[in-house]
């Protein structure tokens, strides 16, 4: 009985799971960084008249993207 195709298939499945998990981890890291630093860069993208509006606008962009 030939088990070589089964082993290659198992390796391929394991590699695909690893790659998918790595991509997911990087995506969540991006969201974490955005949420963590939103307070600091909100003034760069939204009008500075109202600090609350700046932060809420940044949170809205986060929500739409999420």
C-alpha positions as CSV (number, residue, x, y, z in Angstrom):
1,X,0.0,0.0,0.0
2,X,1.3,3.4,-1.0
3,X,1.1,6.1,1.8
4,X,3.1,8.8,0.1
5,X,0.1,10.7,-1.3
6,X,-1.5,10.7,2.1
7,X,1.6,12.1,3.8
8,X,1.9,14.8,1.1
9,X,-1.7,15.7,1.6
10,X,-1.3,15.9,5.4
11,X,1.8,18.1,5.0
12,X,-0.1,20.3,2.6
13,X,-3.0,20.6,5.0
14,X,-0.7,21.5,7.9
15,X,1.1,24.0,5.8
16,X,-2.1,25.7,4.7
17,X,-3.4,25.8,8.2
18,X,-0.1,27.4,9.3
19,X,-0.2,30.0,6.5
20,X,-3.8,30.8,7.2
21,X,-3.1,31.2,10.9
22,X,-0.1,33.5,10.2
23,X,-2.2,35.7,7.9
24,X,-5.0,35.9,10.4
25,X,-2.5,36.8,13.2
26,X,-1.0,39.6,11.0
27,X,-4.5,41.0,10.2
28,X,-5.5,41.1,13.9
29,X,-2.1,42.7,14.7
30,X,-3.0,45.5,12.2
31,X,-6.4,46.1,13.9
32,X,-4.7,46.1,17.3
33,X,-2.2,48.7,16.2
34,X,-4.8,50.9,14.6
35,X,-7.0,50.8,17.7
36,X,-4.1,51.4,20.0
37,X,-2.7,54.4,18.2
38,X,-6.0,55.9,17.1
39,X,-5.8,58.6,19.8
40,X,-2.4,59.8,18.4
41,X,-3.2,60.0,14.7
42,X,-6.8,61.0,14.8
43,X,-5.8,64.7,14.7
44,X,-3.8,64.1,11.5
45,X,-6.9,62.9,9.5
46,X,-9.9,64.7,11.0
47,X,-10.6,68.4,11.9
48,X,-9.0,69.6,15.1
49,X,-11.9,71.7,16.4
50,X,-13.4,69.0,18.5
51,X,-11.3,66.2,20.1
52,X,-14.4,64.0,20.7
53,X,-15.4,64.2,17.0
54,X,-11.8,63.3,16.0
55,X,-11.8,60.2,18.1
56,X,-15.4,59.2,17.2
57,X,-14.5,59.6,13.5
58,X,-11.4,57.5,13.9
59,X,-13.6,54.8,15.7
60,X,-16.1,55.0,12.9
61,X,-13.4,54.3,10.3
62,X,-12.3,51.4,12.5
63,X,-15.8,50.0,12.6
64,X,-16.4,50.3,8.9
65,X,-13.2,48.6,8.1
66,X,-13.8,45.9,10.6
